[in-house]
């Protein structure tokens, strides 16, 4: 928290209402200690002041900081104030790892059955994937088809032998702008995952269009330079591009998107799998080894139609 880490700085005139272009209490709720949160909450005029449409308590819940959330509630913050997508911090917290964070007042609705199931699946999926390093990985999470059908749609050919061994051992010896076009394909419950642990090939528009015919898929490239880039393809048409899976939620998001953004906050891979309804049981489909390594044929994969 920089200059607000020490309470004496506040005593010497540091502004508790504004610092570094934002509200210090919001930053402390997400990144600080309960002691700093409590001190700032004591000094601000309104503990439920809004920044970008949400309160500091919302930031604490979203960031998985239950101790900070409790400190704010003790200071008078309202857990049940509706905010983004109609969700309150309290109701959002019911879907998280500490559902007993706040006492639920009489008459306050809890989670719906659909939301409860989504929350359970979210916790299971995040645990199943575990702590994986996805930087540089490209994915296409495809609903309703298996690996064999994905390979057929892509017109890909099986890769085996020494060429595959060299690629897997030294993938970054290749220039990604020129190839390679080798990808992994794995059947999982609910569909299949197309992966390239070292590049963006599965998310290329031409690949997503072919994979999504008659179904939907979510593409991801965990770009080491600019962060996670997501895309949506439905029945051969690119419907969304340059999305930010694992980020948000954002003002104006629908209620179901707010919940997904909370459940998979900072977990783009889990978000992508969940969006397509894939119920992976481990990280193998993402990091390998896949069911099959295949090579894409040479073609233009970047000219694409879009509904944007």
Secondary structure as the mmCIF struct_conf table of DSSP 4:
data_model
#
loop_
_struct_conf.conf_type_id
_struct_conf.id
_struct_conf.beg_label_comp_id
_struct_conf.beg_label_asym_id
_struct_conf.beg_label_seq_id
_struct_conf.end_label_comp_id
_struct_conf.end_label_asym_id
_struct_conf.end_label_seq_id
HELX_RH_3T_P HELX_RH_3T_P1 UNK A 2 UNK A 4
BEND BEND1 UNK A 5 UNK A 6
HELX_RH_AL_P HELX_RH_AL_P1 UNK A 7 UNK A 11
TURN_TY1_P TURN_TY1_P1 UNK A 12 UNK A 13
BEND BEND2 UNK A 16 UNK A 17
STRN STRN1 UNK A 19 UNK A 19
TURN_TY1_P TURN_TY1_P2 UNK A 20 UNK A 21
STRN STRN2 UNK A 22 UNK A 22
HELX_RH_AL_P HELX_RH_AL_P2 UNK A 24 UNK A 31
BEND BEND3 UNK A 32 UNK A 32
HELX_RH_AL_P HELX_RH_AL_P3 UNK A 34 UNK A 43
BEND BEND4 UNK A 44 UNK A 45
TURN_TY1_P TURN_TY1_P3 UNK A 47 UNK A 48
STRN STRN3 UNK A 51 UNK A 51
TURN_TY1_P TURN_TY1_P4 UNK A 52 UNK A 53
STRN STRN4 UNK A 54 UNK A 54
HELX_RH_AL_P HELX_RH_AL_P4 UNK A 56 UNK A 62
TURN_TY1_P TURN_TY1_P5 UNK A 63 UNK A 64
HELX_RH_AL_P HELX_RH_AL_P5 UNK A 66 UNK A 74
TURN_TY1_P TURN_TY1_P6 UNK A 75 UNK A 76
TURN_TY1_P TURN_TY1_P7 UNK A 79 UNK A 80
STRN STRN5 UNK A 82 UNK A 82
HELX_RH_3T_P HELX_RH_3T_P2 UNK A 84 UNK A 86
STRN STRN6 UNK A 88 UNK A 88
HELX_RH_AL_P HELX_RH_AL_P6 UNK A 89 UNK A 93
TURN_TY1_P TURN_TY1_P8 UNK A 94 UNK A 95
BEND BEND5 UNK A 96 UNK A 97
TURN_TY1_P TURN_TY1_P9 UNK A 99 UNK A 100
BEND BEND6 UNK A 101 UNK A 102
HELX_LH_PP_P HELX_LH_PP_P1 UNK A 103 UNK A 105
TURN_TY1_P TURN_TY1_P10 UNK A 106 UNK A 107
HELX_RH_AL_P HELX_RH_AL_P7 UNK A 113 UNK A 129
BEND BEND7 UNK A 131 UNK A 131
TURN_TY1_P TURN_TY1_P11 UNK A 135 UNK A 136
STRN STRN7 UNK A 138 UNK A 143
BEND BEND8 UNK A 144 UNK A 144
HELX_RH_AL_P HELX_RH_AL_P8 UNK A 147 UNK A 154
TURN_TY1_P TURN_TY1_P12 UNK A 155 UNK A 155
STRN STRN8 UNK A 157 UNK A 158
BEND BEND9 UNK A 161 UNK A 161
HELX_RH_AL_P HELX_RH_AL_P9 UNK A 162 UNK A 169
HELX_RH_3T_P HELX_RH_3T_P3 UNK A 171 UNK A 173
BEND BEND10 UNK A 174 UNK A 174
TURN_TY1_P TURN_TY1_P13 UNK A 176 UNK A 178
STRN STRN9 UNK A 182 UNK A 188
TURN_TY1_P TURN_TY1_P14 UNK A 189 UNK A 190
STRN STRN10 UNK A 191 UNK A 196
TURN_TY1_P TURN_TY1_P15 UNK A 197 UNK A 198
BEND BEND11 UNK A 199 UNK A 200
HELX_RH_3T_P HELX_RH_3T_P4 UNK A 201 UNK A 203
BEND BEND12 UNK A 204 UNK A 204
HELX_RH_AL_P HELX_RH_AL_P10 UNK A 205 UNK A 211
TURN_TY1_P TURN_TY1_P16 UNK A 212 UNK A 214
BEND BEND13 UNK A 215 UNK A 215
STRN STRN11 UNK A 216 UNK A 223
TURN_TY1_P TURN_TY1_P17 UNK A 224 UNK A 226
STRN STRN12 UNK A 227 UNK A 234
TURN_TY1_P TURN_TY1_P18 UNK A 235 UNK A 236
STRN STRN13 UNK A 237 UNK A 243
TURN_TY1_P TURN_TY1_P19 UNK A 245 UNK A 246
TURN_TY1_P TURN_TY1_P20 UNK A 251 UNK A 252
HELX_RH_AL_P HELX_RH_AL_P11 UNK A 255 UNK A 263
TURN_TY1_P TURN_TY1_P21 UNK A 264 UNK A 266
HELX_RH_AL_P HELX_RH_AL_P12 UNK A 268 UNK A 275
TURN_TY1_P TURN_TY1_P22 UNK A 276 UNK A 277
BEND BEND14 UNK A 281 UNK A 283
HELX_RH_AL_P HELX_RH_AL_P13 UNK A 284 UNK A 287
BEND BEND15 UNK A 288 UNK A 288
BEND BEND16 UNK A 291 UNK A 291
STRN STRN14 UNK A 292 UNK A 295
HELX_LH_PP_P HELX_LH_PP_P2 UNK A 296 UNK A 297
BEND BEND17 UNK A 298 UNK A 299
BEND BEND18 UNK A 302 UNK A 302
STRN STRN15 UNK A 306 UNK A 306
#
